[in-house]
Amino acid sequence: MSDELVVYSNPMSRGRIVRWMLEEVGQPYRMEVVAFGPAMKGPAYKEINPMGKVPALKHGDMVVTECAAICAYLADAFPQAGLAPEPGSKLRGPYYRWLFFGAGPTEAAVTNKALGFVVPEERSGMCGYGSFGDVMDSLEGAVSHGDYLLGDRFSAADVYLGAQISWGLQFGSMERRPAFEAYAKRLQARPAAIRANELDNALMPEQQKAG
Ligand SMILES: N[C@@H](CCC(=O)N[C@@H](CS)C(=O)NCC(=O)O)C(=O)O
């Protein structure tokens, strides 16, 4: 069985997170650009991701979708890259915590904010992310204890949550707090992040034409 890594993505999508993660991992991979619209919603691609969304990752015959899951999978599949604390180690706690906080509360709070949906104050108790402000405060604390979410250790959780924070600042869907700006600047200066941006940016004109 081939163990080829194939990422299905589009340069104008969350697939950029996976590209960055793959560049951090440093293993060879192939990218298949999936155009938005009929190609992404058609039966061939839905065999890979029934949601008809990018990104998706194939490793040999195995498919994994969801950016956070893909980042966590790659970190475990290629431990030599040092992007996840050892299973069973104490650092695994905050590692999971921030990966899931990114995929759950942060993603929901930021998307709802961008769409103009505000949780009525008296219903925040039943809303998993509480309020947008609660999420911002928690994230500010998370990025203020060291250079990375795990202190001085960079991990896949920084790729996933860091990409969301960087985009949030870029597109105005997150508050411009100094701690977020310093964290995003630190991450964006990583050689793998720079390479990933260059590779995806080079694919943009073609996709913009198609869109
Ligand atoms: N929860 C998914 C979200 C994936 C997602 O929404 N992708 C968007 C692009 S950023 C997409 O494919 N949209 C096209 C569509 O739904 O038609 C993840 O984290 O991977």
The ligand as a MOL file (V3000), in Angstrom:
LIG
                    3D

  0  0  0     0  0            999 V3000
M  V30 BEGIN CTAB
M  V30 COUNTS 20 19 0 0 0
M  V30 BEGIN ATOM
M  V30 1 N -14.7540 22.0380 10.0830 0
M  V30 2 C -14.0610 21.9920 8.8320 0
M  V30 3 C -14.4510 23.2140 8.0370 0
M  V30 4 C -14.1130 23.0670 6.5750 0
M  V30 5 C -14.7310 24.1920 5.7490 0
M  V30 6 O -15.7540 24.7780 6.1160 0
M  V30 7 N -14.1200 24.4520 4.6000 0
M  V30 8 C -14.6400 25.4840 3.7360 0
M  V30 9 C -13.4870 26.3410 3.2210 0
M  V30 10 S -12.6510 27.1930 4.4880 0
M  V30 11 C -15.2650 24.8430 2.5010 0
M  V30 12 O -14.8030 23.8400 2.0150 0
M  V30 13 N -16.3080 25.4770 1.9750 0
M  V30 14 C -16.8950 25.1170 0.7300 0
M  V30 15 C -18.3140 24.6980 0.8310 0
M  V30 16 O -18.7790 24.2980 1.8970 0
M  V30 17 O -18.9570 24.7050 -0.2140 0
M  V30 18 C -12.5430 21.9020 9.0590 0
M  V30 19 O -12.0690 22.3360 10.1100 0
M  V30 20 O -11.8170 21.3450 8.2200 0
M  V30 END ATOM
M  V30 BEGIN BOND
M  V30 1 1 1 2
M  V30 2 1 2 3
M  V30 3 1 2 18
M  V30 4 1 3 4
M  V30 5 1 4 5
M  V30 6 2 5 6
M  V30 7 1 5 7
M  V30 8 1 7 8
M  V30 9 1 8 9
M  V30 10 1 8 11
M  V30 11 1 9 10
M  V30 12 2 11 12
M  V30 13 1 11 13
M  V30 14 1 13 14
M  V30 15 1 14 15
M  V30 16 2 15 16
M  V30 17 1 15 17
M  V30 18 2 18 19
M  V30 19 1 18 20
M  V30 END BOND
M  V30 END CTAB
M  END
